[in-house]
Amino acid sequence: MNIRGSILAAMPCAIPAALICAVPAHAKDDVQRLGVTAKIYDHGANITGSYTTLLSGSLKESGPLLRADVSYGSSESQSGATNERLRANVLVGYQIAGKGWKTRISAGAAYIDRTGANVGQREGAAAMFKLEAFTDRKGPVFVSGTAEYVTRDNAYRVAGRVEMRTGSVFIGPEVSRVGSDYFKSTQVGFSLSNIKAGDIRLTFRGGYSFGSEEGSDRDSPYAGIGTEFRF
């Protein structure tokens, strides 16, 4: 792994500490959410920052929403070539919230910049669908499903997880399928979520990624961390 990949690999340890130091001592109304997630593979890593806000009222309610994402990834192919990619999305949509569940549909613009293989800057359209059930985290389970698509490179991600309550945290299986014109990967593992560190909520995950066996998406174990702050 190159120097930049090594820096990415160290980020999951630094993210929670940085957020805990940066945010106020007490969270306010759940109108905005700021999250950072990172995953490490034996041939690379990626990190994503996301911001979501409801344009009127709390994110526990129905209404129009705005979401922005920025992600960066670095991976190394079997030939030793380093591939880097930067992607940014700005989406607008609508959230429908019920008692203990909510769904979001949004669409907007996307920008992708690649170096290494498939060099180039590309603009396109993006869409996202998300469904969560038992969102109050008071029941025995938590269910989440997400589908994303970007027209450029036909990039997509479909993911789902079902977690069981154990004390104040939730644990259970997760599965995702990610791909584009250049790679495809299926990831299967477990997640441990709703871990509270002050006003930060942490999610830890680990599992195995099944790729093409030849490119930067080849088979590999993975480990990751997610952080979310609500204000």
C-alpha positions in Angstrom: 0.0 0.0 0.0 1.4 3.5 -0.9 1.9 6.4 1.5 -1.5 7.9 0.8 -3.2 4.5 1.3 -1.3 4.2 4.6 -2.7 7.6 5.7 -6.2 6.5 4.8 -5.7 3.3 6.8 -4.9 5.4 9.9 -7.9 7.7 9.5 -10.5 5.4 11.2 -8.6 5.7 14.4 -8.4 9.5 14.2 -11.9 10.2 13.1 -13.8 9.5 16.4 -11.2 11.5 18.4 -11.4 14.4 16.1 -15.2 14.5 16.1 -15.5 14.2 19.9 -13.1 17.1 20.3 -14.8 19.2 17.7 -18.5 19.0 18.5 -20.4 20.7 21.4 -20.8 18.9 24.7 -24.6 18.4 24.1 -26.4 17.7 20.8 -29.3 19.9 19.8 -32.4 19.1 17.8 -32.0 16.3 15.2 -32.2 18.7 12.3 -28.8 18.1 10.8 -26.5 15.0 10.7 -22.8 14.9 9.9 -21.2 11.5 9.4 -17.9 10.0 8.4 -17.3 6.4 7.5 -14.1 4.6 6.5 -13.2 1.1 5.3 -9.8 -0.6 5.1 -8.9 -3.5 2.7 -5.6 -5.3 2.3 -5.2 -3.4 -1.1 -6.5 0.0 -0.2 -9.0 2.1 1.7 -11.8 4.7 1.3 -13.4 7.4 3.4 -16.7 9.2 3.0 -18.1 12.3 4.6 -21.8 13.0 4.4 -24.1 15.9 5.5 -27.9 15.6 5.7 -30.5 18.1 6.8 -34.3 18.4 6.6 -35.2 21.8 5.1 -38.1 22.1 7.5 -38.2 20.5 10.9 -36.5 17.5 12.5 -35.1 14.5 10.6 -37.5 12.4 12.6 -40.3 14.1 10.6 -41.5 14.1 7.0 -40.3 16.9 4.7 -37.8 18.0 1.9 -34.2 17.2 2.5 -30.7 18.1 1.3 -27.8 15.7 1.3 -24.1 16.2 0.3 -21.4 13.5 0.1 -17.7 13.6 -0.6 -15.7 10.3 -0.8 -12.1 9.4 -1.6 -10.6 6.0 -2.2 -7.2 4.6 -3.0 -6.5 1.0 -4.2 -3.6 -0.9 -5.5 -4.0 -3.5 -8.4 -2.1 -6.7 -8.5 0.3 -5.1 -11.0 1.2 -2.5 -8.4 -0.6 0.4 -10.1 -2.4 2.8 -7.7 -5.9 3.9 -8.6 -7.4 6.9 -6.8 -11.0 8.3 -7.1 -12.7 11.3 -5.7 -16.5 11.6 -5.9 -18.9 14.3 -4.7 -22.7 14.3 -4.8 -25.3 17.0 -4.0 -28.9 15.6 -3.7 -32.3 17.0 -2.9 -35.3 14.9 -2.1 -38.1 14.1 0.3 -38.3 12.0 3.5 -41.5 10.2 4.6 -41.4 9.4 8.3 -43.8 7.2 10.2 -43.8 5.8 13.7 -40.5 3.9 14.0 -39.7 4.0 10.3 -38.7 6.4 7.5 -37.8 6.4 3.8 -35.9 8.9 1.7 -35.8 9.4 -2.1 -33.3 12.0 -3.5 -31.6 12.9 -6.7 -29.1 15.4 -7.9 -25.6 16.0 -9.5 -22.4 13.9 -9.2 -18.8 14.6 -9.9 -16.1 11.9 -10.3 -12.3 12.5 -10.7 -10.0 9.5 -11.3 -6.3 9.1 -11.4 -4.3 6.0 -12.4 -6.4 3.7 -14.5 -9.4 5.3 -16.3 -8.1 8.9 -15.7 -10.5 11.7 -16.1 -13.1 14.1 -14.7 -16.7 13.2 -15.2 -20.0 14.8 -14.3 -23.3 13.0 -14.1 -26.6 12.5 -12.3 -27.0 10.6 -9.0 -30.0 9.1 -7.2 -30.5 7.5 -3.7 -33.1 5.5 -1.9 -33.0 4.7 1.8 -35.3 2.8 4.1 -35.0 2.4 7.8 -37.3 0.5 10.2 -37.5 0.6 14.0 -35.6 3.9 13.9 -36.3 4.7 17.6 -33.7 2.1 18.6 -36.0 0.9 21.4 -37.2 -2.3 19.9 -35.4 -5.7 19.5 -34.2 -5.1 15.9 -33.0 -2.4 13.6 -33.3 -2.7 9.8 -31.7 -0.5 7.1 -31.5 -0.7 3.3 -29.8 1.7 0.8 -29.6 1.9 -3.0 -27.4 4.5 -4.8 -26.7 5.0 -8.5 -24.5 7.5 -10.5 -25.0 7.7 -14.3 -21.3 8.3 -15.0 -19.4 4.9 -15.0 -22.8 3.3 -14.1 -21.6 3.3 -10.5 -23.9 1.7 -8.0 -24.2 0.5 -4.4 -26.9 -1.6 -2.8 -26.6 -2.4 0.9 -28.7 -3.8 3.8 -28.3 -4.8 7.4 -30.5 -6.4 10.1 -29.3 -5.9 13.7 -30.5 -7.3 17.0 -30.5 -5.4 20.2 -27.9 -6.4 22.8 -28.2 -4.0 25.8 -27.9 -0.5 24.4 -26.1 -1.6 21.1 -27.2 -3.5 18.0 -25.3 -6.3 16.2 -26.1 -8.2 13.1 -25.2 -9.2 9.5 -24.7 -6.7 6.7 -24.3 -7.3 2.9 -23.6 -4.9 0.1 -23.0 -5.0 -3.6 -20.9 -2.2 -5.2 -19.7 -1.7 -8.7 -19.3 0.3 -11.9 -18.0 -0.1 -15.5 -14.6 -0.8 -13.9 -15.1 -3.1 -10.9 -17.6 -5.2 -9.0 -17.5 -6.4 -5.4 -19.9 -8.2 -3.0 -19.2 -7.6 0.7 -20.6 -9.7 3.5 -19.9 -9.1 7.2 -21.3 -7.9 10.6 -21.9 -4.5 12.1 -22.0 -3.3 15.7 -23.9 0.0 15.9 -25.5 2.6 18.3 -22.3 2.8 20.4 -22.5 6.2 22.1 -19.4 8.3 22.9 -20.9 11.5 24.2 -23.0 12.9 21.3 -21.2 10.8 18.7 -22.7 7.5 17.6 -20.2 4.9 16.4 -20.6 1.8 14.2 -17.9 -0.8 13.8 -18.0 -3.4 11.0 -15.9 -6.2 9.5 -16.2 -8.9 7.0 -15.0 -10.1 3.6 -15.2 -8.6 0.2 -15.5 -10.8 -2.9 -14.1 -9.2 -6.0 -12.9 -10.1 -9.5 -9.6 -11.8 -8.3 -7.6 -9.7 -10.7 -8.0 -6.0 -10.2 -8.1 -3.6 -7.2 -11.5 -5.1 -6.3 -10.0 -8.6 -5.7 -11.0 -10.7 -2.7 -10.0 -9.2 0.7 -11.1 -8.9 4.3 -12.3 -5.5 5.4 -12.8 -3.5 8.6 -14.5 -0.2 9.0 -15.9 2.5 11.3 -18.7 5.0 11.0 -19.3 8.1 13.1 -22.5 10.2 13.2 -23.2 13.5 15.0 -26.8 14.9 15.2 -27.4 18.6 15.9 
